[in-house]
Amino acid sequence: MTTTASHHLSPAFPGRAPWGTANKLRAWQQGAMEKYIQEQPRDFLAVATPGAGKTTFALTLASWLLHHHVVQQVTVVAPTEHLKKQWAAAAARIGIKLDPDYSAGPLSKEYQGVAVTYAGVGVRPMLHRNRCEQRKTLVILDEIHHAGDSKSWGEACLEAFDPATRRLALTGTPFRSDTNPIPFVTYEEGNDGIRRSSADYTYGYGNALGDGVVRPVIFLSYSGNMRWRTKAGDEVAARLGEPMTKDAISQAWRTALDPRGDWMPNVLRAADQRLTEVRKGIPDAGGLVIASDQDSARAYAKLIREITGTKATVVLSDDVGASKRIDEFSENDDRWMVAVRMVSEGVDVPRLAVGVYATTISTPLFFAQAVGRFVRSRRRGETASVFLPTIPNLLGFANEMEVERDHVLDRPKKDGEEDPYAESEKEMAEAEKQQDEDTGEQDMLPFEALESDAVFDRVLYDGAEFGMQAHPGSEEEQDYLGIPGLLEPDQVQLLLQKRQARQIAHSRKRPDSEADLLELPAERRPVVSHKELLELRKQLNTMVGAYVHQSGKPHGVIHTELRRVCGGPPSAEATAGQIRERIKKVQEWATRMR
């Protein structure tokens, strides 16, 4: 490997010293290089957690292959326009010139390859096939799971790069929510007959956290009371985190994210306070709000302006202007950026340390990519903080940050069982959309947000939960927002335990009249699953059925009477608390008739 090629590589966390680069490569990057050079495979899949340095590893390998004449040119395939430019810039820093604007025809002699998008390959697969046939080519497939997004993209990649001399596939999220096969990925059948993706080298979040390569992530969850009107004109009230139907969860979630309510301003204010604390240790730390649509993004930016007195950078689409704004934000020390859905995976803004998850996308892949924006570490001790609504799926994903997953082709069907990783292909396609145009879907949803408030709910860290519910602005909330921004992972755990112990002790001294919130430690407030809610509804229906025989009244009359007496929406939209109240009431009626 040439001196030029290794000169600018990341100096973080060196390991052994092959090729004279001990002060340049991380230990996992060197380990992956050693394995590749020893085996010399045609196809190689490297799975490394976001922020671990996949780009550095890939370009180091590209430099080695070029230097040893194994290949003569390089093609990088990236998910977005911004990322292909980022790849070209990173390659240039180590002496490999890639053309990010290539479209057709012969390549200028000053370049050693091209950087293109999956969409671009999908349009002209034969162009790239011809280039691979003419010269020995290394193809780097960045975030390879995107090649399985559609049949046309997958087929185009297979057609274009089948003749390539070497293929290096990279991903930080090797699982998909559908069963579309990913090109050039090996699938191995397990003892259960299910085929799963097989990586040649894996470097997970847990390992990276232990090595200090990525930041520990503190998740701060906010609940609150939501009220909305359905298409039928019924007003529904519910509390985030309480068991309810899937539709009701979705509508309560949308109500929380409505910028006209109180939930978003309170959460943004809390996130900005957290950012202020983090900036005491990381002076240029930035925050990112991940929004669902353009109107919400602009409204959130306006709220940030009112809260902080400073303007937020708004990124509405993945066009040239957006790419420039991302680069400018990366280089300056502004506080906040607001992006529609997310800044694409792999976008390098290392100073992002505080995030607000203000989108209703609930696939594990999207969540992992979104959180990946905040984990890139520049020095030991940095922490990341992500603010979430108390939604069961999101809390589940947050608690499983260190779980490594493979892409499963033959997903087993389980009757009647909810599987959070078995999201529909339609939702996954929605999650991975790169366009940010207003699709009009907002107007089609059968509800109208009326009001919302926010309550600090819990902190999730390393699979454990901490904290007791508290009002925004309260001393209890400030205790968690004020956690120092520079801490080692074990120090984070210890500090959270101390904070919760102090909060519980303070709560016990408080008069009952002041205990207006559910004062239970987080681990005693599990978010009840959709399955458990179905069981409650089944229990209510059984009780009503028994009362039908006892009273002689029809089912519908009894349910209507329960709604009138107990309040709340129809059973299908009722919360767990409302259903339990109705069960108690029908039991009371049955007892009176005996």
C-alpha positions as CSV (number, residue, x, y, z in Angstrom):
1,M,0.0,0.0,0.0
2,T,1.4,3.4,-0.9
3,T,2.3,6.1,1.6
4,T,0.0,8.5,-0.2
5,A,-3.0,6.2,0.2
6,S,-2.5,5.7,3.9
7,H,-1.6,9.3,4.8
8,H,-5.0,10.7,5.6
9,L,-6.7,7.6,7.1
10,S,-8.4,7.8,10.5
11,P,-5.9,7.7,13.4
12,A,-8.4,6.3,16.0
13,F,-7.7,3.3,18.1
14,P,-4.8,1.5,16.4
15,G,-4.3,-2.3,16.7
16,R,-1.6,-4.4,15.0
17,A,0.7,-3.1,12.3
18,P,0.6,-4.8,8.9
19,W,1.6,-2.7,5.9
20,G,3.1,0.0,8.3
21,T,-0.3,1.6,9.1
22,A,-0.5,1.0,12.9
23,N,-1.2,4.6,13.6
24,K,-3.8,4.9,10.9
25,L,-6.3,2.0,11.0
26,R,-8.6,0.9,13.7
27,A,-8.2,-2.7,14.9
28,W,-11.3,-4.0,13.2
29,Q,-10.3,-2.4,9.9
30,Q,-6.9,-4.1,10.1
31,G,-8.6,-7.4,11.0
32,A,-10.9,-7.2,8.0
33,M,-8.0,-6.2,5.7
34,E,-6.0,-9.2,7.0
35,K,-8.8,-11.6,6.3
36,Y,-9.5,-10.2,2.9
37,I,-5.8,-10.3,1.8
38,Q,-5.4,-13.9,3.2
39,E,-8.5,-15.2,1.4
40,Q,-8.6,-13.0,-1.7
41,P,-12.4,-13.6,-2.3
42,R,-14.2,-12.3,-5.3
43,D,-17.2,-11.2,-3.0
44,F,-16.8,-9.9,0.5
45,L,-19.5,-8.6,2.8
46,A,-18.4,-6.3,5.7
47,V,-21.0,-5.5,8.3
48,A,-19.9,-2.6,10.6
49,T,-22.1,-0.5,12.8
50,P,-22.7,3.1,11.6
51,G,-19.8,5.3,12.6
52,A,-17.3,2.5,12.7
53,G,-15.4,3.6,9.6
54,K,-16.6,1.5,6.7
55,T,-15.5,4.1,4.2
56,T,-11.9,4.1,5.5
57,F,-11.7,0.3,5.4
58,A,-13.1,0.2,1.8
59,L,-10.8,2.8,0.5
60,T,-7.8,1.3,2.2
61,L,-8.7,-2.0,0.5
62,A,-9.2,-0.3,-2.8
63,S,-5.8,1.4,-2.6
64,W,-4.2,-2.0,-1.8
65,L,-5.9,-3.7,-4.8
66,L,-5.0,-0.9,-7.2
67,H,-1.4,-0.9,-5.9
68,H,-1.0,-4.6,-6.4
69,H,-2.7,-4.5,-9.9
70,V,-5.4,-6.8,-8.8
71,V,-7.8,-4.2,-10.2
72,Q,-7.4,-1.3,-12.6
73,Q,-10.4,0.9,-11.6
74,V,-13.0,1.4,-8.9
75,T,-16.7,1.9,-9.1
76,V,-18.5,3.0,-5.9
77,V,-22.3,2.6,-5.8
78,A,-24.0,4.7,-3.1
79,P,-27.7,5.2,-2.1
80,T,-27.8,9.0,-2.7
81,E,-26.4,11.8,-4.7
82,H,-24.9,13.3,-1.5
83,L,-23.2,10.1,-0.5
84,K,-21.6,9.5,-3.9
85,K,-20.0,13.0,-3.6
86,Q,-18.9,12.2,-0.1
87,W,-17.2,9.0,-1.3
88,A,-15.4,10.9,-4.1
89,A,-14.2,13.5,-1.6
90,A,-13.0,10.8,0.9
91,A,-11.2,8.9,-1.9
92,A,-9.5,12.0,-3.1
93,R,-8.0,12.5,0.3
94,I,-6.1,9.2,0.0
95,G,-5.1,9.6,-3.6
96,I,-7.9,7.8,-5.5
97,K,-9.7,10.1,-7.9
98,L,-13.4,9.1,-8.5
99,D,-15.7,11.0,-10.8
100,P,-19.0,11.7,-8.9
101,D,-20.6,13.3,-12.0
102,Y,-20.0,10.5,-14.5
103,S,-23.1,9.7,-16.7
104,A,-21.8,8.0,-19.9
105,G,-18.9,7.7,-22.3
106,P,-15.2,7.3,-21.8
107,L,-13.8,8.3,-18.4
108,S,-11.2,11.1,-18.2
109,K,-7.7,9.7,-17.7
110,E,-7.3,11.7,-14.5
111,Y,-9.8,9.5,-12.8
112,Q,-9.4,5.9,-11.4
113,G,-13.1,5.2,-11.3
114,V,-16.6,6.6,-10.7
115,A,-19.1,7.1,-7.9
116,V,-22.7,6.5,-8.9
117,T,-26.1,5.8,-7.2
118,Y,-28.1,2.6,-7.2
119,A,-30.8,4.5,-9.1
120,G,-28.2,5.5,-11.8
121,V,-27.2,1.9,-12.2
122,G,-30.8,0.9,-12.5
123,V,-31.2,3.3,-15.4
124,R,-28.1,2.2,-17.4
125,P,-26.9,-1.2,-16.2
126,M,-25.3,-2.1,-19.5
127,L,-23.1,1.0,-19.4
128,H,-21.5,-0.2,-16.1
129,R,-21.3,-3.8,-17.3
130,N,-19.3,-2.7,-20.3
131,R,-16.9,-0.7,-18.1
132,C,-16.4,-3.9,-15.9
133,E,-15.8,-6.0,-19.0
134,Q,-13.2,-3.6,-20.4
135,R,-11.0,-3.2,-17.3
136,K,-10.5,-5.2,-14.1
137,T,-12.9,-3.5,-11.7
138,L,-13.4,-3.3,-7.9
139,V,-17.1,-2.5,-7.2
140,I,-17.8,-1.1,-3.7
141,L,-21.5,-1.5,-3.0
142,D,-22.2,1.0,-0.1
143,E,-25.2,0.1,2.1
144,I,-25.8,-3.0,-0.1
145,H,-29.3,-3.6,1.4
146,H,-30.5,-0.8,-0.9
147,A,-29.9,-3.1,-3.9
148,G,-32.8,-5.2,-2.6
149,D,-35.2,-2.2,-2.6
150,S,-36.8,-3.1,-5.8
151,K,-36.7,-5.9,-8.3
152,S,-35.3,-3.6,-11.0
153,W,-32.5,-2.3,-8.8
154,G,-31.4,-5.8,-7.8
155,E,-31.6,-7.1,-11.3
156,A,-29.7,-4.0,-12.6
157,C,-26.9,-4.5,-10.0
158,L,-26.6,-8.2,-11.0
159,E,-26.5,-7.4,-14.7
160,A,-24.1,-4.5,-14.3
161,F,-21.5,-6.0,-11.9
162,D,-21.6,-9.7,-12.7
163,P,-18.3,-9.4,-14.7
164,A,-16.5,-7.3,-11.9
165,T,-13.2,-8.7,-10.8
166,R,-13.9,-7.9,-7.1
167,R,-17.0,-6.9,-5.3
168,L,-17.0,-5.4,-1.8
169,A,-20.4,-5.0,-0.1
170,L,-20.8,-2.7,2.9
171,T,-23.6,-2.2,5.3
172,G,-24.3,-1.0,8.8
173,T,-27.8,-2.5,8.8
174,P,-27.6,-6.0,7.2
175,F,-31.3,-6.8,7.8
176,R,-34.3,-5.8,5.7
177,S,-38.0,-5.8,6.7
178,D,-38.9,-7.7,3.6
179,T,-37.5,-10.9,2.0
180,N,-36.1,-9.5,-1.2
181,P,-32.7,-11.1,-1.7
182,I,-29.7,-8.8,-1.8
183,P,-27.4,-9.2,-4.8
184,F,-23.9,-10.6,-4.2
185,V,-24.8,-11.6,-0.6
186,T,-24.3,-15.2,0.5
187,Y,-27.3,-16.8,2.2
188,E,-26.7,-19.9,4.4
189,E,-29.4,-22.3,5.5
190,G,-29.6,-23.0,9.2
191,N,-30.8,-26.1,11.0
192,D,-34.3,-24.6,11.0
193,G,-34.3,-24.5,7.2
194,I,-34.2,-20.7,7.1
195,R,-31.7,-18.9,4.9
196,R,-29.9,-16.0,6.5
197,S,-27.3,-13.6,5.2
198,S,-23.7,-14.5,6.0
199,A,-21.2,-11.7,6.5
200,D,-17.5,-12.2,5.9
201,Y,-16.5,-9.8,8.7
202,T,-18.8,-8.3,11.3
203,Y,-18.1,-5.4,13.7
204,G,-21.3,-4.7,15.8
205,Y,-22.3,-1.8,17.9
206,G,-21.5,-3.6,21.1
207,N,-17.9,-4.3,20.0
208,A,-17.5,-0.8,18.7
209,L,-18.8,0.7,22.0
210,G,-16.4,-1.4,23.9
211,D,-13.5,-0.2,21.7
212,G,-14.6,3.5,22.1
213,V,-15.2,3.7,18.3
214,V,-18.8,4.8,18.8
215,R,-20.7,6.8,21.4
216,P,-23.0,5.3,23.9
217,V,-26.6,6.3,23.2
218,I,-29.0,7.6,25.9
219,F,-32.6,7.5,24.8
220,L,-35.0,9.9,26.6
221,S,-38.6,8.9,26.2
222,Y,-41.6,11.3,26.5
223,S,-45.2,10.3,27.1
224,G,-48.2,12.6,27.5
225,N,-51.9,12.9,26.9
226,M,-53.2,13.1,23.3
227,R,-56.6,14.1,22.0
228,W,-57.8,13.8,18.4
229,R,-60.9,13.5,16.3
230,T,-61.5,10.5,14.1
231,K,-63.1,10.6,10.6
232,A,-66.4,9.5,12.2
233,G,-66.3,12.6,14.4
234,D,-65.5,10.8,17.6
235,E,-63.1,12.5,20.0
236,V,-60.5,10.1,21.4
237,A,-58.1,10.7,24.3
238,A,-55.2,8.5,25.1
239,R,-51.8,8.6,26.8
240,L,-48.7,7.6,24.9
241,G,-47.3,4.3,26.1
242,E,-50.7,2.9,27.2
243,P,-51.9,-0.2,25.4
244,M,-54.2,0.6,22.5
245,T,-54.9,-0.6,18.9
246,K,-52.3,-0.2,16.2
247,D,-54.5,2.5,14.5
248,A,-54.9,4.4,17.8
249,I,-51.1,4.2,18.5
250,S,-50.5,5.7,15.0
251,Q,-53.0,8.5,15.6
252,A,-51.8,9.3,19.1
253,W,-48.2,9.4,17.7
254,R,-49.2,11.7,14.9
255,T,-51.0,13.9,17.4
256,A,-47.8,14.1,19.5
257,L,-45.8,15.2,16.5
258,D,-48.2,17.9,15.5
259,P,-46.3,21.2,15.8
260,R,-49.4,23.0,16.9
261,G,-49.7,20.9,20.1
262,D,-47.6,21.2,23.3
263,W,-45.7,17.9,23.0
264,M,-43.2,18.9,20.3
265,P,-42.4,22.4,21.7
266,N,-41.7,20.8,25.1
267,V,-39.6,18.0,23.7
268,L,-37.6,20.4,21.5
269,R,-37.1,22.7,24.5
270,A,-35.8,19.7,26.5
271,A,-33.6,18.5,23.6
272,D,-32.1,22.0,23.3
273,Q,-31.4,22.0,27.1
274,R,-29.7,18.7,26.7
275,L,-27.7,20.1,23.7
276,T,-26.5,23.0,25.9
277,E,-25.3,20.5,28.5
278,V,-23.5,18.4,25.9
279,R,-21.8,21.5,24.4
280,K,-20.1,22.1,27.8
281,G,-17.9,19.1,27.0
282,I,-18.3,19.1,23.1
283,P,-18.4,22.8,22.1
284,D,-19.4,22.2,18.5
285,A,-22.1,19.5,19.3
286,G,-25.1,19.7,17.0
287,G,-28.7,18.5,17.1
288,L,-30.8,16.9,14.4
289,V,-34.6,16.7,14.2
290,I,-35.8,13.9,11.9
291,A,-39.2,15.0,10.5
292,S,-41.9,13.2,8.5
293,D,-42.7,15.9,5.9
294,Q,-41.8,19.3,4.6
295,D,-44.6,21.2,6.5
296,S,-43.6,19.6,9.8
297,A,-39.9,20.3,9.2
298,R,-40.5,24.0,8.5
299,A,-42.8,24.2,11.6
300,Y,-40.2,22.5,13.8
301,A,-37.5,24.9,12.5
302,K,-39.8,27.8,13.5
303,L,-40.2,26.4,17.0
304,I,-36.5,26.0,17.3
305,R,-36.0,29.6,16.3
306,E,-38.5,30.7,19.0
307,I,-36.9,28.4,21.7
308,T,-33.2,29.2,20.9
309,G,-33.3,32.5,19.2
310,T,-31.1,31.1,16.4
311,K,-32.0,29.7,13.0
312,A,-32.0,26.0,12.2
313,T,-30.7,24.5,9.0
314,V,-33.5,22.9,7.1
315,V,-32.8,20.0,4.6
316,L,-35.9,19.2,2.6
317,S,-34.6,17.0,-0.2
318,D,-31.6,15.1,-1.4
319,D,-30.7,17.7,-4.1
320,V,-27.6,19.7,-4.7
321,G,-28.7,22.5,-2.4
322,A,-29.4,20.1,0.4
323,S,-26.0,18.5,0.0
324,K,-24.4,21.9,0.3
325,R,-26.4,22.7,3.4
326,I,-25.4,19.4,5.0
327,D,-21.7,20.1,4.3
328,E,-22.0,23.7,5.7
329,F,-23.7,22.4,8.9
330,S,-21.0,19.8,9.2
331,E,-18.3,22.4,9.1
332,N,-19.9,25.2,11.3
333,D,-21.0,25.2,14.9
334,D,-24.7,25.9,14.5
335,R,-27.0,24.2,17.0
336,W,-29.8,22.6,15.0
337,M,-30.6,20.9,11.7
338,V,-34.1,19.7,10.7
339,A,-34.3,17.0,7.9
340,V,-37.3,15.4,6.3
341,R,-37.4,11.8,7.5
342,M,-33.6,11.7,8.0
343,V,-30.2,12.6,6.6
344,S,-29.3,9.5,4.6
345,E,-27.4,6.7,6.2
346,G,-23.6,7.2,5.9
347,V,-23.9,11.0,5.8
348,D,-20.9,12.1,7.8
349,V,-21.8,14.9,10.3
350,P,-19.7,13.6,13.3
351,R,-20.6,16.6,15.5
352,L,-24.3,15.5,15.7
353,A,-24.8,14.4,19.3
354,V,-28.5,15.1,20.1
355,G,-31.5,13.9,18.1
356,V,-35.2,14.1,18.1
357,Y,-37.1,11.2,16.4
358,A,-40.1,13.2,15.1
359,T,-41.3,10.8,12.4
360,T,-43.8,8.0,12.5
361,I,-41.7,5.5,10.6
362,S,-41.4,2.4,12.8
363,T,-39.2,-0.1,10.9
364,P,-36.1,-1.4,12.7
365,L,-33.9,-0.6,9.7
366,F,-35.0,3.0,9.5
367,F,-34.6,3.4,13.3
368,A,-31.1,1.9,13.2
369,Q,-30.1,4.2,10.4
370,A,-31.5,7.2,12.1
371,V,-29.7,6.5,15.4
372,G,-26.6,5.8,13.4
373,R,-26.4,9.6,12.7
374,F,-25.4,10.3,16.3
375,V,-23.0,7.5,17.3
376,R,-19.9,8.5,15.3
377,S,-17.2,9.2,18.0
378,R,-14.4,11.6,17.6
379,R,-12.8,11.1,21.1
380,R,-13.5,8.8,24.0
381,G,-16.2,9.8,26.5
382,E,-18.6,11.5,24.0
383,T,-22.2,10.5,24.5
384,A,-25.2,10.7,22.2
385,S,-28.8,11.5,23.3
386,V,-31.9,10.7,21.3
387,F,-35.4,11.9,22.2
388,L,-38.3,9.6,21.5
389,P,-42.1,9.4,21.9
390,T,-43.1,6.5,24.2
391,I,-44.1,4.2,21.4
392,P,-43.7,0.4,22.2
393,N,-41.9,-0.5,18.9
394,L,-39.4,2.4,19.3
395,L,-38.6,1.5,22.9
396,G,-38.1,-2.1,21.8
397,F,-35.6,-1.0,19.2
398,A,-33.8,1.3,21.6
399,N,-33.5,-1.6,24.1
400,E,-32.0,-3.8,21.4
401,M,-29.3,-1.5,20.1
402,E,-26.6,-4.1,20.6
403,V,-28.5,-7.0,19.0
404,E,-26.8,-8.1,15.7
405,R,-29.3,-9.3,13.1
406,D,-28.9,-11.0,9.7
407,H,-31.2,-10.6,6.7
408,V,-33.7,-13.5,6.7
409,L,-35.0,-14.8,3.3
410,D,-37.5,-17.4,4.6
411,R,-39.3,-15.6,7.4
412,P,-41.5,-18.1,9.4
413,K,-45.2,-17.2,9.6
414,K,-46.5,-17.2,13.1
415,D,-50.3,-17.1,13.3
416,G,-51.7,-14.3,15.5
417,E,-48.3,-13.1,16.7
418,E,-47.1,-9.6,16.1
419,D,-43.6,-9.4,14.8
420,P,-42.0,-5.9,14.8
421,Y,-39.5,-7.0,12.2
422,A,-42.1,-8.3,9.8
423,E,-43.2,-4.9,8.6
424,S,-44.9,-4.7,5.2
425,E,-42.9,-4.0,2.1
426,K,-45.0,-0.9,1.6
427,E,-44.0,0.6,4.9
428,M,-40.3,-0.3,4.3
429,A,-40.5,1.4,0.9
430,E,-41.9,4.4,2.6
431,A,-39.1,4.3,5.2
432,E,-36.4,4.3,2.6
433,K,-37.8,6.9,0.3
434,Q,-35.2,9.5,-0.7
435,Q,-37.7,12.0,-2.0
436,D,-39.1,14.4,0.5
437,E,-42.1,15.8,-1.5
438,D,-45.4,16.1,0.4
439,T,-47.2,13.0,-0.9
440,G,-50.6,14.2,0.4
441,E,-50.9,11.2,2.7
442,Q,-51.4,13.5,5.7
443,D,-54.8,14.6,4.3
444,M,-55.9,11.0,3.8
445,L,-55.5,9.9,7.4
446,P,-58.8,9.6,9.2
447,F,-58.0,11.8,12.2
448,E,-57.5,15.4,13.3
449,A,-55.0,16.3,16.0
450,L,-56.7,18.4,18.7
451,E,-54.2,18.8,21.6
452,S,-51.2,17.2,23.2
453,D,-49.0,17.6,26.3
454,A,-45.6,16.1,27.2
455,V,-44.4,14.2,30.2
456,F,-40.9,13.1,30.8
457,D,-41.3,9.3,30.9
458,R,-38.0,7.3,31.2
459,V,-34.4,7.0,30.1
460,L,-33.3,3.9,28.2
461,Y,-29.6,2.9,28.2
462,D,-27.8,-0.4,27.5
463,G,-31.1,-2.4,27.7
464,A,-32.1,-0.9,31.1
465,E,-34.7,1.7,31.9
466,F,-34.4,4.5,34.5
467,G,-36.4,7.5,35.8
468,M,-39.9,8.3,37.0
469,Q,-42.4,10.4,35.2
470,A,-42.1,14.2,35.6
471,H,-43.4,17.4,34.2
472,P,-41.4,19.3,31.6
473,G,-39.2,21.9,33.4
474,S,-39.4,20.0,36.7
475,E,-36.3,19.4,38.9
476,E,-36.7,15.6,38.1
477,E,-36.5,16.1,34.4
478,Q,-33.6,18.5,34.7
479,D,-31.7,15.8,36.6
480,Y,-31.6,13.6,33.4
481,L,-31.2,16.5,30.9
482,G,-28.2,17.6,32.9
483,I,-26.1,14.4,32.6
484,P,-22.6,15.4,31.4
485,G,-21.9,15.0,27.7
486,L,-18.5,13.5,28.3
487,L,-18.8,10.1,30.1
488,E,-17.5,6.6,29.7
489,P,-20.2,3.9,29.1
490,D,-20.0,2.5,32.7
491,Q,-20.1,6.0,34.1
492,V,-23.4,6.6,32.2
493,Q,-25.0,3.5,33.8
494,L,-23.8,4.5,37.3
495,L,-25.0,8.0,37.0
496,L,-28.4,7.0,35.8
497,Q,-28.8,4.6,38.7
498,K,-27.9,7.4,41.1
499,R,-30.3,9.8,39.5
500,Q,-33.2,7.3,39.8
501,A,-32.4,6.5,43.4
502,R,-32.4,10.2,44.2
503,Q,-35.7,10.7,42.4
504,I,-37.3,7.8,44.2
505,A,-36.1,9.0,47.6
506,H,-37.4,12.5,46.9
507,S,-40.8,11.1,45.7
508,R,-41.2,9.2,49.0
509,K,-41.0,12.4,51.0
510,R,-43.6,14.1,48.9
511,P,-47.2,14.4,50.2
512,D,-49.7,12.3,48.3
513,S,-51.5,15.4,47.2
514,E,-48.5,16.4,45.1
515,A,-48.1,13.0,43.4
516,D,-50.1,13.9,40.3
517,L,-48.1,11.7,38.0
518,L,-47.6,7.9,37.8
519,E,-44.8,7.7,40.3
520,L,-43.3,4.3,39.5
521,P,-39.7,3.7,38.4
522,A,-39.3,3.0,34.7
523,E,-38.7,-0.7,35.0
524,R,-42.1,-1.0,36.8
525,R,-43.9,0.7,33.9
526,P,-43.6,-1.7,31.0
527,V,-45.2,-0.6,27.8
528,V,-47.9,-3.2,27.3
529,S,-47.8,-4.9,23.9
530,H,-50.5,-5.0,21.2
531,K,-51.0,-8.7,22.0
532,E,-51.7,-8.0,25.7
533,L,-54.3,-5.3,24.6
534,L,-56.0,-8.0,22.4
535,E,-56.2,-10.2,25.5
536,L,-57.9,-7.4,27.5
537,R,-60.4,-6.8,24.7
538,K,-61.1,-10.5,24.5
539,Q,-61.7,-10.6,28.3
540,L,-64.1,-7.6,28.0
541,N,-66.0,-9.4,25.2
542,T,-66.2,-12.6,27.2
543,M,-67.6,-10.6,30.2
544,V,-70.2,-8.9,28.0
545,G,-71.2,-12.2,26.5
546,A,-71.8,-13.7,29.9
547,Y,-73.8,-10.6,30.9
548,V,-75.9,-10.9,27.7
549,H,-77.3,-14.3,28.9
550,Q,-77.8,-12.9,32.4
551,S,-79.6,-9.6,31.4
552,G,-81.2,-10.6,28.1
553,K,-79.8,-7.4,26.5
554,P,-78.0,-7.5,23.1
555,H,-74.2,-7.1,22.9
556,G,-74.4,-3.7,21.2
557,V,-76.7,-2.3,23.8
558,I,-74.3,-3.3,26.6
559,H,-71.2,-1.9,24.9
560,T,-73.0,1.4,24.3
561,E,-74.1,1.6,27.9
562,L,-70.5,0.9,29.1
563,R,-69.3,3.7,26.9
564,R,-72.0,6.1,28.3
565,V,-71.2,5.2,31.9
566,C,-67.4,4.9,31.7
567,G,-66.7,7.3,28.8
568,G,-64.2,6.9,26.1
569,P,-64.3,5.7,22.5
570,P,-65.5,2.3,21.0
571,S,-63.6,-0.7,22.3
572,A,-61.5,-1.0,19.2
573,E,-59.9,2.4,20.0
574,A,-60.1,2.2,23.9
575,T,-56.9,2.2,26.0
576,A,-56.0,-0.6,28.4
577,G,-57.2,1.6,31.3
578,Q,-60.5,2.3,29.7
579,I,-61.1,-1.4,28.9
580,R,-60.2,-2.4,32.5
581,E,-62.7,0.1,33.8
582,R,-65.4,-1.4,31.5
583,I,-64.5,-4.9,32.7
584,K,-64.8,-3.8,36.3
585,K,-68.2,-2.1,35.5
586,V,-69.8,-5.1,33.8
587,Q,-68.6,-7.3,36.7
588,E,-70.3,-4.9,39.0
589,W,-73.6,-5.1,37.0
590,A,-73.4,-8.9,36.9
591,T,-72.9,-9.1,40.7
592,R,-76.0,-6.9,41.3
593,M,-78.2,-9.2,39.3
594,R,-77.3,-12.3,41.3
